[in-house]
């Protein structure tokens, strides 16, 4: 995932979410560009919302990643982290 952000020129933003410093912000269009509209559609489906609503909600991913990486490192169970992050978005936790 970090490689996708690097390729889109947003690697430093993504790294800031994992690190213990301040988080860089990105907008919904930038995030959709990195993830692709298909992935945004999948997230929307999982969250029970439209693609537009999911696209608008996804920039909170920075805060979710920040909360799930308090030590400044991506843990080995990063797949579980994505599921936790989606669950938080679904509950409106962020």
N, C-alpha and C positions, 0 to 999 in steps of 0.2 A: 504494500500500500504506500509506504513512504517513497518508493521508487516512482510511483505514478505522480506524486506531488513534485518530486524532483524534476521529472520530465516536463511538467507543466510550468516550471519556474517558481513553484511554491514550496520547495523543499525546506527553506528556512522557516516558513510559517508552520509547517507540519512538525518540524523538529522542536519548535517553541512550545507546542502543545504537550510534548512528551517531557521536555526539560522542566526543571524546577523554577525557571524564570517566568517573566510575563508572557502571556499568550498573544501571538499575532492574530489578527482577525482576517477573515476572508468572507466574501459575499456568496450568496446562493449561486450566482452564475459561475463564479470561479470553481466552486465545489462541484457543480454539475459538469463543468468542463473536465475536471480531473476524473470524476467517477464514471461519467457517461450517463446519458439519459436512461439507459436500460437499468443500471444499478439504482438510480434514483427511483425508477418505477418499481423495482423490487422492494426497496425500503418503504415506499408509499403503500404498497400492497400489504406488507407485514404490519405497518402501523395503522392500516385501515383509513388512509387519507388519500387525497388526490396527489398527483405528481407535483403540482405547484405548491401545495401545502407542505409536502415532504421537502421540497427544494428549499423552501423558506425556513423550515425547522432544522435542516442539516447543519447550518453554520454553528449551531450549538454543539456540534460534534467536537469542536475544539475544547470546550469545557468538559465534555464527557471524557475525552481522552486525557485531559489534565487530571481529572479526578481518579481515573483508573490507572494512572501512572505516577503515583505520588513520590516515588523514589527517583523519577527522572529516567526510567528505563522501561522499554516494552517487555512485559513479562512473557515467559514461555507459553502461557495459556492465553495468548492474544486472541484466539478464535472465541474463547469464552468471553473475553472482554467485549467483542463486538455484540454478542448476544445480550450481555448486560447493558451495554449502551442502548441498544434498540429497545430493551425493556424499559429503561429509564425514559426514553423519548415517548414510548407508548403511554406510560403512566403520567406523562407531563412533568416529570421530575426536574426538568431544566427549562 
